[in-house]
Amino acid sequence: MKDRDVVFLMVNGVDAPEKTASYLKDGRYTMPVAFKTAQENPMKTYAVQYCPTQYVVSRDGTITSRAVGGTTVEIRRMIEKALEAK
């Protein structure tokens, strides 16, 4: 979706950055990652209860879709729907 004005963000409130680095490298993922720190836990910030949970967030910060354990097909459908609403 490189040319579609879509940004992906991974939220990891469990694993250390070092552990996640190999996953990102092996999967050739280049998205930014929000990690848990001593001050903040992104899983709490984004109300993630189960992993994986995928959200589609509009430019104004509104969550437009949410899927727990969603498939690639489901995630693509959510993104397409959000892009149509632009």
Backbone as CSV, one residue per row, in Angstrom:
resi,resn,N_x,N_y,N_z,CA_x,CA_y,CA_z,C_x,C_y,C_z
1,MET,0.839,-1.199,0.000,0.000,0.000,0.000,0.874,1.249,0.000
2,LYS,2.083,1.076,-0.435,3.079,2.138,-0.419,2.597,3.431,-1.073
3,ASP,1.881,3.309,-2.173,1.434,4.492,-2.911,0.031,4.948,-2.541
4,ARG,-0.532,4.431,-1.455,-1.919,4.718,-1.091,-2.076,5.668,0.088
5,ASP,-1.015,6.297,0.549,-1.092,7.225,1.674,-1.549,6.514,2.949
6,VAL,-0.961,5.344,3.194,-1.286,4.537,4.368,-0.011,4.377,5.186
7,VAL,-0.129,4.509,6.494,0.999,4.327,7.403,0.659,3.198,8.364
8,PHE,1.594,2.289,8.560,1.402,1.194,9.511,2.255,1.465,10.740
9,LEU,1.717,1.156,11.899,2.429,1.305,13.167,2.236,0.025,13.954
10,MET,3.313,-0.531,14.449,3.229,-1.713,15.298,3.288,-1.252,16.750
11,VAL,2.413,-1.808,17.564,2.399,-1.503,18.996,2.814,-2.774,19.726
12,ASN,3.868,-2.679,20.525,4.354,-3.833,21.260,4.552,-3.429,22.708
13,GLY,3.638,-3.830,23.551,3.712,-3.503,24.969,4.211,-4.647,25.811
14,VAL,4.764,-5.673,25.156,5.198,-6.867,25.874,6.692,-7.120,25.710
15,ASP,7.147,-7.187,24.466,8.520,-7.583,24.184,9.482,-6.399,24.179
16,ALA,10.728,-6.688,24.493,11.787,-5.685,24.434,12.127,-5.406,22.978
17,PRO,12.599,-4.204,22.683,12.974,-3.868,21.301,13.953,-4.860,20.679
18,GLU,14.886,-5.378,21.461,15.870,-6.318,20.943,15.202,-7.596,20.429
19,LYS,14.193,-8.065,21.137,13.488,-9.296,20.744,12.662,-9.059,19.480
20,THR,12.084,-7.897,19.364,11.242,-7.567,18.221,12.069,-7.290,16.975
21,ALA,13.298,-6.876,17.137,14.157,-6.522,16.000,14.291,-7.675,15.015
22,SER,14.474,-8.895,15.497,14.629,-10.032,14.582,13.324,-10.315,13.846
23,TYR,12.194,-10.164,14.521,10.887,-10.339,13.872,10.715,-9.331,12.738
24,LEU,11.057,-8.090,12.999,10.944,-7.041,11.981,11.878,-7.321,10.808
25,LYS,13.100,-7.728,11.126,14.075,-8.008,10.076,13.650,-9.197,9.232
26,ASP,13.251,-10.290,9.882,12.844,-11.499,9.167,11.622,-11.249,8.279
27,GLY,10.698,-10.438,8.752,9.496,-10.132,7.984,9.678,-8.979,7.014
28,ARG,10.870,-8.360,7.044,11.186,-7.197,6.220,10.186,-6.054,6.448
29,TYR,9.799,-5.880,7.711,8.893,-4.800,8.081,9.697,-3.527,8.326
30,THR,9.180,-2.414,7.859,9.877,-1.138,8.036,9.026,-0.129,8.800
31,MET,7.935,-0.593,9.380,7.038,0.319,10.090,7.625,0.750,11.421
32,PRO,7.201,1.927,11.903,7.622,2.341,13.250,6.961,1.440,14.299
33,VAL,7.609,1.326,15.451,7.101,0.480,16.528,7.012,1.302,17.806
34,ALA,5.863,1.225,18.485,5.687,1.865,19.787,5.907,0.788,20.849
35,PHE,6.938,0.962,21.662,7.270,-0.002,22.706,6.855,0.504,24.078
36,LYS,6.682,-0.438,24.992,6.420,-0.111,26.387,7.663,0.530,26.982
37,THR,7.447,1.593,27.736,8.546,2.239,28.456,8.180,2.263,29.941
38,ALA,9.058,2.791,30.747,8.772,2.904,32.183,7.600,3.856,32.424
39,GLN,7.400,4.812,31.513,6.347,5.812,31.680,5.035,5.443,30.974
40,GLU,5.116,4.728,29.871,3.909,4.461,29.084,3.875,3.031,28.563
41,ASN,2.658,2.513,28.419,2.452,1.220,27.790,1.476,1.421,26.643
42,PRO,1.928,1.281,25.395,1.036,1.522,24.270,-0.155,0.575,24.237
43,MET,-0.044,-0.577,24.860,-1.194,-1.490,24.892,-2.324,-0.883,25.725
44,LYS,-1.983,-0.156,26.764,-3.001,0.548,27.546,-3.505,1.767,26.791
45,THR,-2.590,2.504,26.189,-2.969,3.701,25.435,-3.981,3.365,24.354
46,TYR,-3.752,2.251,23.640,-4.632,1.862,22.534,-5.664,0.819,22.934
47,ALA,-5.779,0.516,24.225,-6.761,-0.429,24.762,-6.675,-1.791,24.084
48,VAL,-5.447,-2.278,23.893,-5.240,-3.594,23.300,-5.362,-4.634,24.399
49,GLN,-6.291,-5.586,24.201,-6.468,-6.652,25.180,-5.949,-7.988,24.665
50,TYR,-5.946,-8.152,23.347,-5.520,-9.403,22.737,-4.566,-9.104,21.591
51,CYS,-3.584,-9.980,21.406,-2.639,-9.819,20.299,-2.832,-10.947,19.304
52,PRO,-2.871,-10.649,18.047,-2.779,-9.308,17.486,-4.135,-8.616,17.423
53,THR,-4.133,-7.323,17.582,-5.304,-6.489,17.356,-4.900,-5.431,16.349
54,GLN,-5.705,-5.276,15.310,-5.421,-4.289,14.283,-6.468,-3.197,14.325
55,TYR,-6.012,-1.965,14.200,-6.892,-0.805,14.149,-6.622,-0.053,12.861
56,VAL,-7.652,0.561,12.327,-7.485,1.531,11.255,-7.879,2.861,11.869
57,VAL,-6.961,3.813,11.817,-7.167,5.117,12.442,-7.145,6.174,11.341
58,SER,-8.150,7.044,11.350,-8.226,8.094,10.341,-7.204,9.186,10.638
59,ARG,-7.055,10.107,9.701,-6.104,11.211,9.874,-6.412,12.047,11.109
60,ASP,-7.686,12.130,11.486,-8.037,12.950,12.646,-7.930,12.178,13.967
61,GLY,-7.437,10.925,13.901,-7.217,10.136,15.107,-8.380,9.270,15.522
62,THR,-9.442,9.231,14.733,-10.610,8.417,15.043,-10.361,6.976,14.616
63,ILE,-10.663,6.031,15.490,-10.565,4.620,15.129,-11.767,4.298,14.254
64,THR,-11.496,3.882,13.011,-12.592,3.591,12.079,-12.917,2.106,12.014
65,SER,-11.944,1.246,12.357,-12.162,-0.207,12.347,-11.235,-0.854,13.360
66,ARG,-11.654,-2.044,13.816,-10.845,-2.809,14.761,-11.072,-4.277,14.474
67,ALA,-9.993,-5.065,14.481,-10.099,-6.508,14.285,-9.129,-7.201,15.225
68,VAL,-9.624,-8.163,15.955,-8.778,-8.965,16.828,-8.409,-10.221,16.045
69,GLY,-7.105,-10.399,15.841,-6.643,-11.561,15.093,-7.076,-11.545,13.639
70,GLY,-7.238,-10.362,13.084,-7.722,-10.234,11.717,-6.795,-10.840,10.687
71,THR,-7.388,-11.289,9.600,-6.621,-11.847,8.492,-6.141,-10.721,7.583
72,THR,-5.220,-11.037,6.715,-4.726,-10.048,5.756,-5.872,-9.517,4.903
73,VAL,-6.764,-10.399,4.489,-7.916,-9.993,3.665,-8.802,-9.027,4.435
74,GLU,-9.067,-9.323,5.696,-9.916,-8.460,6.518,-9.267,-7.099,6.738
75,ILE,-7.980,-7.089,7.008,-7.276,-5.832,7.237,-7.291,-4.980,5.974
76,ARG,-7.049,-5.601,4.825,-7.079,-4.861,3.554,-8.460,-4.259,3.323
77,ARG,-9.521,-5.006,3.642,-10.891,-4.498,3.489,-11.122,-3.292,4.391
78,MET,-10.628,-3.351,5.624,-10.785,-2.239,6.555,-10.072,-0.994,6.030
79,ILE,-8.874,-1.176,5.504,-8.102,-0.059,4.981,-8.776,0.540,3.748
80,GLU,-9.231,-0.317,2.846,-9.917,0.155,1.644,-11.159,0.973,2.008
81,LYS,-11.905,0.487,2.981,-13.103,1.195,3.428,-12.742,2.571,3.977
82,ALA,-11.681,2.651,4.756,-11.244,3.934,5.318,-10.771,4.883,4.222
83,LEU,-10.082,4.351,3.230,-9.601,5.207,2.136,-10.754,5.743,1.293
84,GLU,-11.812,4.963,1.139,-12.987,5.410,0.389,-13.689,6.565,1.114
85,ALA,-13.603,6.577,2.434,-14.302,7.588,3.239,-13.570,8.927,3.246
86,LYS,-12.373,9.002,2.651,-11.582,10.238,2.659,-12.312,11.402,2.033
